[in-house]
Amino acid sequence: MRTLRLLPLLLLCLVVGTLAIDRRALWTDEIGTWSLTVAAGLSDWAERFLRHTNSDGQLPLYHLVMYLWTQVFGSSELALRTANLPWFAIALVGLSRLRLAQPIVALTLGVFCLHALVWYQLNDARPYLLHLAGACWLLAGCVNLVIAAEDADSVDQSWRELLLGTFLLVGGSILGAFWILGASIALALCYPRQLIRLLPSIARQPVLSALLLLATLLVLGVAVYSHLNGARASQAASFSIAGMVYGVMELLGISGLGPSRHALRGQLAQADWLQMALLLMAALLAASALVFCWWRLPPTRERLALALACLLPLLMLAALGILLHWRVVGRHLSAALPLICLGMGLFLYQSVQHAGRWHRITAGLLVIALLASTASIRWAPRHGKDDYRQAAIWAKEALKRGERVLWIADERALAYYGLGQPGEQALDTVPPGLIPFSRFQALQADALSLPQTVILSPREGVDPGGLARPVLATGRYKLEAQAIAFELYRLR
C-alpha cells in the first residue's frame, strides 16, 4: 500500500517539475551554487567549500549533494535546477504523512503544488527545496505527535518524522534552527504531555535517533565553523519592515500578481500601481482565509500553539536582521509555507463541507489567485531572473568588434557563460579586452582610453567598493539596451 501511494506522489512531482523548471539564464545566487561544483574531486570540493566566503559555506549537505549531482547530470541550467526534484518528492511524501482526513491532506498537497513560491524555488538552483522538505516533515511530525494515539508505534513514527524534518530543515538553511526552536517551545507550552512521550520513543530507537541527531549536529557544527571563518550572508541590503512584509506575501502565494522583485527593490514609486493593488487585495484575501481557519480551531491551545510556532521564529529572524543589518525575505520564512498550505487546504475543505455562499466564493477566489500568481511567476517576463546569458552575448559581440568591455556584474558568471575557464584563477583566463570590475583600476592605469562598452548589473552587492561604477558617472556613456537586471552602456 505504501508503494502504491508513493507512485502518485512521484508522478505529481514529475508533472509539477516539468511545468515549473526551465532553461532560463542562471542568476547571481545560482551561479554561486555552480561555482562550488567546479572541483577536481571530493577532497578539492571540501577544501573549496571550507574556504567559501558567503552563507553557502554554511550548507554542507546541500552543496555536497549538488557536487555529486553535477558529476552525473552535468551543470547546465536545466540540470542544476532539476536537482530540486528529489527534495520536492521528499517534501510531498512528508506532507502526505499528515494523519488528517484524506481530503484535507489532498487539498494541502494541491495548494503546495500550486504555490507560487514553491514553483519559484523549484526553478532556482538553491537549497530552498531541501529546506521546504524539512519543513514538511517537521510539520507532519508535530501534527502527528499532537494527535497520536497512546500506542507506541504512533509516537515512534512521529519521532522519526521530527528527526528527519530537523535534519533536512537545518541542512537547507541554518535559519531552520529558529523554526525548530519555535515548534519546540509551542509543543512544550501547549502539549507538554505529548512531548514527554517522546522520551521512551528515543530509547526504543537509539541507533536511528543517534545517527540523525549526530548528523544534524555535524551540519550545525560546520555552519558555526564557517560562520566564524567569514562565511556569512550578504549585508549589501539591510533589514526593512517592507521587505519582511513582502516575504509574508510570498508565503501567502500571491506575489506573482504584483510587481517583480527587481521593481520593488528599485524605485518603488515607479512600480505598476495596478499590480500593487492586485497584490494587496490578494494578500488580504489569503490572509483572511487563514485567520478565519485559525480562529475556527476548537481548543484555545491549538490556536496558541500555531501562533507561537509561527510568531516566535518571525520575531527571532527580525531581531537577527536588525542586529546584523541583513534583509529578511520570503525564502528565509519559507519553513512556515507547509503550515500555510495546510491552513489553506483546511479552508478549502471547509468551503466544500459548509454550504455558506460567501465562504465558497472566497475559496474560489483564493484558488484563482493562487493559479494566476503561479502562472505569472513562471511565465510573466517581469518575474524573470538576472539575464546573465544575454549579458555574456553583449560582451562577446563587443569583443568581436575589438572593443574593451567593462564587466560590472558577478564575475563568476564569466566562466559559466564561456568568457573564461572555471576555477579559482578564472579571472586570469578571460579574453583580452574584457575587464572584470575587481581589476578595473589596475588595468585602467595601463590604458589610454575608457572602455567602449560597460555591462552593468544594478543588483546590490555588485562592486560594493565602487571600483568601477564611477565610470558611468562621467556622463560619457549612453544606455543602449536592457535585459532583466542588466544594462548595456556604450561610450558616446
N, C-alpha and C positions, 0 to 999 in steps of 0.2 A: 504493500500500500504506500509506504514512504517513497519508493522509487516512482510509482505511478504519479504521485503528487508532485514529485520533483520535475518530471518531464514537462508539464505545462509551464512551470516557472522558468525552466531553461529556454523553452520556446518563446515565452514572453520577453525574456532577456534579449534574445537574438533579434526579435522583431523591433523592440524599442531601440536597441543599439544600432540596428541597420538604419533606422529613421533619424536617429539623433546625431550620429557620428559622420563627419565628412572630412574632406582633404584640404580645407582652407589653410592658409598660412599659419605657422606657429606664431604665437605672440611671446612677449618677453619671458614670462614665467615658464612657459612650455620649453623655450629654448634652454632655460636653466635646468629643466629636467633632463633634456637631451644631453647637455654638456657633462652630466655625471655618468652617462652611459658610455662615454668615449674613454675606454680603458683597455689596457693590454691583457688584463687578467684580473682575477679576484683580488689578489694582493695589491695590484695597482689601483683597482677600484677603491679598496678600503683606504689606501693612503690618500687618494684624491678626496674621498668623502670626508675623512677626518680633518682635512685642511680647508674644507669648504667654509665660505665666509658669510653665508646668509642662513635664513631659517631652514633651508633644505638640509643643512648639516645636522638638524635635529630629527631627521626621519630615516633612520637606517633601514627599517623594514620596507618601506615603500621604494626607496631608491635601489636597494638590493634586488627586489623583485623586478624593477624596471631594467636594471642592468642585464639580468638573466633573460628577461622577455626580449630585449633587443638582440641578444645573441641568437635567438631562434627566429624572430619575425622581422628583424631589421628595424630601422629608425625613420621610416617615412612618417609623414604627418598622420596618416591613417593607422599605421602600425603602433605608433606611440599612444594614440587615443584608444585603440581597441584593447589596450592593456587594462582599461577600466571595466571591461565586460565581466571578467571573473569576480571582481569586487561587487559589481552590480548584481550578479547572480547570488552571491552570498548575502547581500542586503535583502533581496526578495525572499530567500529562504528564511532569513531571520524574522521578517515581518509575518511570514506565513505560519510561524510557530506561536503566534498570539493565541492563547486559549480563550477566545471570544467566539461569539456566534459567527458562523461561516460567512454570512452576508456582510457582516461588519469587516471581517478580515479581507474579503474580496474587494470591498469598496476602498479599504485602506490601501491595498496593493494597487488598485486602479488609480487613485489620487497620486500615489507615489510615482507611478509610471507616467502620469500626465503632467507632473510638476515641472514648471519652467526651470527651476534651479537644478533639478536632477538632470534635465536634458543639457543644460549649460555645462554642468560638471562632467557629464558623460563625454562631452565633446571637448574636453580640456585635459591635456596630459599632465595632470597634477594629482595630489594624493586625496582629493576630496571624496571620491567614491569609496576608497578604503575607510575614510573617516565615517562616511554615511553607513557603511556596512556595520561598523562597530556600534553606531548609534541604534541601528535597527535591532541588533542582538541584545544590546543593553536594555532597550525598551521592552523587548519580549521577556527578558529575564525579570525585570521589575514588575511588569503587569502579571506575569505568570506566578511570581512569588507571592504577590498580594492575594491572588485568588486561588492559590494552590490548595489542594485537599490535604488532609492530615497525613496521607500516605507518604512514605519516604521517597518513592520514585518521582513524585511531582516536585518535591523540594530539590531533589538531586538534579533533575532536569533544569530547573530554574537556575541553580548554581552554575551549571555548565554554560548556560546562556549568558549569565552575568560575567563569567570568566572570559569567554570568547569575546563578548562585546567590549569589555575593558581593554583587552589586548589589542583588538583592532582599532578601537577608538583612539587610544594613545599612539598606536602605530601610524595613524593617519594625520595626527596633529597632537603636539604636546598639550594644546589647549583642551583636549579631551579630558584631561585631569580635572578641570573645573566642573565639567558636566557630570563626571563620575562622583565628585565630591558633593555636588548639588543633589544628585539622586540618593546618595548615601545619607545625607542629612535629612532629606524628606522621608526616607524609609525609617530612619532612627526615631524621628519625632512622631510620625503618624502610624507606623506599623512596626513597633519595636518587637512584638512577639514573632512576627514573620522573619524579622532579621535574625533573631536569636536562633530560630530553627535552622539557619544555615550552618551553624557550628557543627552539629553532628553530621551534616551533609559533607562538610570539608573532610571530616575524619573518615567518612565512608569512601571518599575519592581522593586519597592522599597523593597519588602519583600525578594524576591529571591536574589537581589543584597546584601542586608544587611546580610542575612544568610551566603552566600558563602564568602563574604569579611570577616566577623567576624570569620568564620571557618578557613580561610586562616591565619588571624592574630593570631588566637589561636595556630595553628601549628607553626607559626614563633615564637610566644612568648615562647612556650615550648622549641623550638630548641635553642633560645637565652639563656633561663634559664639553660638548660642542658649544653650548651657550657661554660657558666660562672662557672658551677659547675664541670667542668672537662670532660664532655662527648665530646671528640674530636677525629678527625681522627688520625690514627696511623702515627707517624713520623719516623717509622723504615726505610723507604726508602724516600730519599729526591727527590726534583724536578729535572727532567732531560729533556732536549730537545728531546732526543731519545725516552723517554717514552711517551711524548706528540705526537711525530710523529707517533709512533706505535698506539696510541689511535686514531689518524685520520685514519690510515689504517683499524682499526677495524670498524670505521664508514663507510668506503667505502665497507665493506662487504667481504673483500678478505683475512682476517687474517688467515683463515683456511688453506690457501695454503702454509703458511710459517711455521717456527719453532714454537714450543709451547711457551706459556708464561714462563714456567719453564726454557726452554733452553735460552730464551732471557734475563731472569733475572739472569741467572747464568753466565757461561763463554761464552760470545758471540763468541769468536774465535773458539769454538768447535761446534757451530751451523752448521747445514747442509746448505752449501752454494748454493746448487741447489734449496733448498726450499726458501732460501733468495732471489735468483734471480727471482724465480717464483713469490714470494710475491711482489717484486719491480715492475716487469713488469705488474702484475695485478693491482697494485696501480696506475701506470701510465695510464693504460687503463681506469680505472674507473674515475680517476681524470680528464682525458682529456674529457671524455664524459660529465661530469658535467660542466666543464669550457665551452665547446662548447655550451651546452644547455643554460647556464647562459648568454653567450655572444650574443646569438640569441634573447634574450628577447627584445621586441621592444623599450619601453621607457627607457631612461637612469636612471630614478628614480627607476624603478623596480630592475635594477641591483644594484643600490646603496643601496636600502632598504635591499636586500638579503645579500649583503656584510656586511653591518652594523650589521644586526641581527645575523650573524654568527661570524664575527671577533671580535666584542666588547666583547661578553662573553668569547671567547678564550683568549683574552688579559687579561681580569679580572681574569680568572682562572690561567693563567700563573703567573700573579703578585702575586696572593694568594699563589700559590705553592712555589714561590721563597721566599716570606716573612715568610711562616710557615714551610719551609723545608718539603713540603708534595708533594708526587708524583701524578701527574695528569695522569690518564689513560682513556681508552675508555669509561668506564661506567660513568665517570664524564662529558664526552662530549656528551652523548647519547641523550640529548634533541634535538640535531641537526639531529638525524637519520631520523625522518619522513620527514624533508625537503630534505635530500639527497635522500630518496626513491622517493619523488615527482620529483626531478630532473632526476633521472634515468628513472622513468616512462615516463616523458615527452620526454626524449631522445629516448626511445624505440618507443614511439608513432610517433615521427618524422621520425624514420627509416622506419616505415611502410608507412607513408604518402609520403615520398620522395623516389624516386627510385635510389638514389645515391648508387653505388655499395659498396664503402668503408664505407659509413655510415651504411649500413646493415651488412657488415662483422663485423664492430666494435660492433654493437649491439648484433650480435650473439655471439661474443667472450665474451662480458660482461655477457650475460646470462649464458654461460658455466662456466665462472669464478665464478659467484655467486653460482651456483649449486654445483660446485666442492668444493668451500670453505665451504659451509654449510654442505655438506656431510662429509667433513674432520673434521670440528668442532664437529660434532655429533658422528662419528664412528671411526675416526683415534685414535689409542691408545695414540699417543703423545700429544693429546689435552685433555687427561683425567684429572680429578681433584685429589687432595690430597687423597690418598687411606687410610683413617683412619680405614676402616674396616679391611684391611689386617694388618695394624699396631697393631690393637687390637688382631687379631688372633695370631700374633707373641708373644705378651705379654702373652696371655692365655696359649700358648704352653710352654713358658719358665717357667711360674709359676707352671704348672703341673709337670715340671721336678724338682721343688724345687729350682729354681734359683731366684736370686734377679734381678729385672728388673728396669732399669732407663728409665723413660719416658721423653724425651726432645721434647715435642710437645704440642699442645693445650690440656690443662688439662681438659677442659670441655668435650672433646670427650670421656674421660674415662667413664663417667656416661652414655653417649648415647650408647656406644658400650659394655655395660654390665660389666664394671670394677669398678662399684661404683653406688651409688644411686644419682639421680638428686637432686639438691637443693643447697643452699648456703654453706652447710657443706659437699659438695660432696667428697672433698679430705680426709675427715675423714672416709669415708666408703670404700676406695679402699682395695683390698685384701692384706694380709700380703705378704711382699716381693716386692710389687710394689712401686716404689719411684717416685713421681712426681718431676719434676726438681726444683720447687719452694721450696721443702722441703728436697732437697738432702743434703745440708750442715749440717742441724740439724740431719738428720737421719744417715749420714755417720759418724758423730762423735761417734756414739754408735756402729758402725760396725767394724769388724776386717778385712774385705776384700772389694775390689772393686766389684760392681755389675757384674754378669757374662754376662748380656745382656744389651745392650743400644739400644734404639729405638729413632732415630733422625729424626726430620723434619727440613731440611735445610732452610725452609722458613724464611725470615726476620721477626723479631718481636717475634720469639720464644726464650725464655730465654734471654731477652735483657741484663740482668745484668750479664750474664756469670756465673750463679750459678753452672751449671752442665757441660757445654760444655768443660771446661778444662780437664775433664776426658778422652776425646778422644785424647787429645794432649799428653797423657802419652806414646803413641806408643804401648800400651799393648792390643789394640783391633784390630780385623780383620773384614773387611767388609764381611758379609756373604750373604746378599740378599738385593735387592732393589725393591721398588714399586714406584708408582707415587708420587714424592715429599717425599719419605721416604727411610731411610737406616737402616739396621739391622746390629749391630756390636756385636761380641762375644769376650769374654776375651780369649787371646791366651793360 
